[in-house]
Amino acid sequence: MGKINSPLRALLFDMDGTVTRPTLHFGKIQEKIGLPPPLLENMLSLEMGDEKDRAFHLLEKFEHEAAQSSELNAGAFALLERLDRDHIPRGLITRNSRRSVEVTLSRHGIQFDSIRTRDDGPVKPDPSAIFEICQELSVRPEEILLVGDYKYDIEAGERAGSKTALLTNGKTPEFLREIAPDFIIETLSELNTLLDQITNR
């Protein structure tokens, strides 16, 4: 675990695979929908009509089922409680739908100060949502840490000029050689080390 050398005023999180345990099987979803990766971008590029409607219906079905059976990731609840105690705001940025986010957060009784989903505009790795949340939370992009389990999270953070932390969930991802996160962590509990650096200043 490295060190934060500049002020850290907010944390931003991905949802599936980060706040919650990874449950969406994207290979299976791609097979059902019949489009290659990047799945969401290819779905969005479809012309309006039955094919696009069918694709999003299937994706939302998978997401809703995953949300209903979701489990918080190891260390997630304790970390969110820590952020509450230390008065550090938090945001959620996901490529999932707003509906699946609402089901997930309601299921676990957790909240975020600001949320952006694919229903709200450009998705990661586009950094637009980061800029919007930073404005909403009255912080600068360089004052936040973006935590996620996939390369799009890290790429979005880099494009915004933010610090990034890759959550591996105990596995070394193949895409790691394509990105350069500021921190690599196996569990969310490891973020407590960073928070200690901030709160003990």
PLY file of the C-alpha trace (Angstrom):
ply
format ascii 1.0
element vertex 201
property float x
property float y
property float z
element edge 200
property int vertex1
property int vertex2
end_header
0.00 0.00 0.00
1.36 3.39 -1.01
0.80 6.80 0.47
-1.50 9.70 -0.32
0.70 12.80 -0.52
-2.06 15.29 -1.36
-5.37 16.02 0.43
-8.00 13.32 0.01
-11.50 14.71 0.50
-13.79 12.05 -1.01
-13.89 8.44 -2.17
-15.66 7.23 -5.30
-16.59 3.59 -5.77
-17.61 1.24 -8.55
-20.52 -1.02 -7.56
-20.48 -4.62 -8.86
-17.22 -6.30 -7.87
-16.27 -3.42 -5.59
-18.99 -2.42 -3.11
-20.70 -5.76 -3.78
-19.17 -9.15 -4.49
-18.68 -9.81 -8.20
-21.75 -11.65 -9.47
-22.38 -10.56 -13.07
-20.98 -13.08 -15.53
-20.23 -10.87 -18.52
-19.22 -13.77 -20.77
-22.64 -15.34 -20.29
-24.39 -11.99 -20.79
-22.48 -11.31 -24.00
-23.37 -14.77 -25.28
-27.08 -14.26 -24.56
-27.15 -10.81 -26.13
-24.97 -11.81 -29.05
-22.56 -8.88 -29.06
-18.79 -8.80 -28.48
-17.02 -6.68 -25.85
-17.12 -3.87 -24.96
-20.72 -4.95 -24.49
-22.35 -1.75 -23.30
-20.70 0.42 -25.94
-21.77 -1.99 -28.68
-25.32 -2.02 -27.30
-25.46 1.76 -27.21
-24.27 1.95 -30.82
-27.19 -0.18 -32.07
-29.86 1.65 -34.01
-33.13 2.22 -32.21
-35.43 -0.76 -32.69
-36.22 -4.31 -31.62
-32.58 -5.48 -31.47
-31.53 -2.68 -29.15
-34.66 -3.07 -27.00
-34.02 -6.81 -26.69
-30.35 -6.28 -25.75
-31.14 -3.83 -22.97
-34.04 -5.94 -21.73
-31.69 -8.90 -21.31
-28.96 -6.83 -19.68
-31.38 -5.25 -17.22
-32.80 -8.68 -16.40
-29.33 -9.98 -15.51
-28.55 -6.84 -13.50
-31.83 -6.95 -11.59
-31.35 -10.60 -10.65
-27.79 -9.87 -9.52
-28.98 -6.89 -7.45
-31.67 -8.93 -5.72
-29.16 -11.60 -4.65
-26.18 -9.28 -4.12
-23.86 -9.49 -1.13
-21.64 -6.71 0.17
-17.97 -7.23 -0.57
-15.58 -8.07 2.25
-14.90 -4.99 4.34
-17.44 -2.80 2.52
-19.85 -2.09 5.39
-17.08 -1.37 7.90
-15.39 0.96 5.41
-18.60 2.89 4.78
-19.10 3.24 8.52
-15.54 4.56 8.80
-16.23 7.17 6.13
-19.31 8.25 8.07
-17.33 8.63 11.28
-14.58 10.61 9.56
-17.09 12.74 7.60
-15.56 11.76 4.26
-18.16 11.93 1.46
-18.54 9.08 -1.00
-19.84 8.68 -4.50
-20.87 5.72 -6.63
-20.07 5.44 -10.35
-21.35 2.40 -12.22
-22.08 1.22 -15.73
-25.18 -0.50 -14.32
-28.70 0.89 -14.51
-30.18 3.24 -11.93
-32.80 0.59 -11.12
-30.21 -2.06 -10.24
-28.34 0.44 -8.06
-31.50 1.33 -6.14
-32.33 -2.35 -5.56
-28.78 -3.08 -4.37
-28.52 -0.12 -1.99
-31.99 -0.76 -0.58
-31.18 -4.44 -0.02
-28.15 -3.56 2.10
-29.38 -0.35 3.70
-26.47 1.75 2.47
-26.32 5.19 0.87
-23.99 7.35 -1.19
-23.75 11.12 -1.31
-23.75 11.17 -5.10
-24.53 8.50 -7.70
-24.00 8.23 -11.45
-25.24 5.30 -13.56
-25.39 4.64 -17.29
-28.82 6.30 -17.25
-27.19 9.60 -16.28
-24.77 10.09 -19.18
-21.44 8.84 -20.57
-20.07 5.74 -18.83
-16.60 4.81 -17.63
-13.91 5.03 -18.91
-15.30 8.44 -19.84
-14.48 10.70 -16.86
-17.60 12.89 -17.15
-19.32 11.29 -14.14
-16.26 11.95 -11.98
-16.30 15.64 -12.84
-20.03 15.82 -12.12
-19.72 14.15 -8.73
-16.73 16.30 -7.80
-18.76 19.40 -8.56
-21.67 18.06 -6.52
-19.42 17.25 -3.55
-17.43 20.49 -3.89
-14.10 18.71 -4.31
-11.48 18.71 -7.07
-10.74 15.54 -9.11
-7.22 15.40 -7.68
-8.72 15.30 -4.18
-10.61 12.04 -4.66
-9.69 8.36 -4.76
-11.58 6.20 -7.26
-11.85 2.55 -6.21
-12.84 -0.14 -8.71
-12.19 -3.69 -9.84
-11.89 -3.18 -13.60
-9.67 -1.29 -16.01
-12.45 1.14 -16.96
-12.47 2.41 -13.37
-8.75 3.09 -13.41
-8.81 4.62 -16.88
-11.65 6.97 -15.92
-9.78 8.08 -12.81
-6.58 8.67 -14.75
-8.41 10.77 -17.34
-9.94 12.87 -14.58
-6.60 13.38 -12.84
-7.73 11.45 -9.75
-5.96 8.91 -7.58
-7.02 5.32 -8.32
-7.11 2.04 -6.43
-7.59 -1.30 -8.18
-9.44 -3.87 -6.09
-8.31 -7.36 -7.13
-10.58 -9.43 -4.85
-7.60 -11.75 -4.39
-6.98 -12.39 -8.10
-4.43 -10.85 -10.46
-6.40 -9.59 -13.48
-5.04 -10.05 -16.99
-5.65 -6.40 -17.80
-3.30 -5.20 -15.05
-0.49 -4.71 -17.58
-2.73 -2.26 -19.48
-3.22 0.16 -16.58
-1.24 1.91 -13.86
-3.35 2.34 -10.71
-1.88 4.34 -7.85
-2.76 1.53 -5.45
-3.52 -2.18 -5.76
-5.56 -3.74 -2.95
-6.99 -7.21 -2.41
-9.81 -6.15 -0.07
-11.58 -2.92 0.79
-10.30 -3.22 4.35
-6.85 -2.20 3.11
-8.18 1.29 2.44
-8.18 1.87 6.18
-4.42 2.36 5.93
-4.96 5.29 3.59
-7.68 6.72 5.81
-5.34 6.49 8.80
-2.82 8.63 6.93
-5.47 11.28 6.38
-7.19 11.34 9.76
-3.91 11.25 11.72
-2.51 14.36 10.05
0 1
1 2
2 3
3 4
4 5
5 6
6 7
7 8
8 9
9 10
10 11
11 12
12 13
13 14
14 15
15 16
16 17
17 18
18 19
19 20
20 21
21 22
22 23
23 24
24 25
25 26
26 27
27 28
28 29
29 30
30 31
31 32
32 33
33 34
34 35
35 36
36 37
37 38
38 39
39 40
40 41
41 42
42 43
43 44
44 45
45 46
46 47
47 48
48 49
49 50
50 51
51 52
52 53
53 54
54 55
55 56
56 57
57 58
58 59
59 60
60 61
61 62
62 63
63 64
64 65
65 66
66 67
67 68
68 69
69 70
70 71
71 72
72 73
73 74
74 75
75 76
76 77
77 78
78 79
79 80
80 81
81 82
82 83
83 84
84 85
85 86
86 87
87 88
88 89
89 90
90 91
91 92
92 93
93 94
94 95
95 96
96 97
97 98
98 99
99 100
100 101
101 102
102 103
103 104
104 105
105 106
106 107
107 108
108 109
109 110
110 111
111 112
112 113
113 114
114 115
115 116
116 117
117 118
118 119
119 120
120 121
121 122
122 123
123 124
124 125
125 126
126 127
127 128
128 129
129 130
130 131
131 132
132 133
133 134
134 135
135 136
136 137
137 138
138 139
139 140
140 141
141 142
142 143
143 144
144 145
145 146
146 147
147 148
148 149
149 150
150 151
151 152
152 153
153 154
154 155
155 156
156 157
157 158
158 159
159 160
160 161
161 162
162 163
163 164
164 165
165 166
166 167
167 168
168 169
169 170
170 171
171 172
172 173
173 174
174 175
175 176
176 177
177 178
178 179
179 180
180 181
181 182
182 183
183 184
184 185
185 186
186 187
187 188
188 189
189 190
190 191
191 192
192 193
193 194
194 195
195 196
196 197
197 198
198 199
199 200
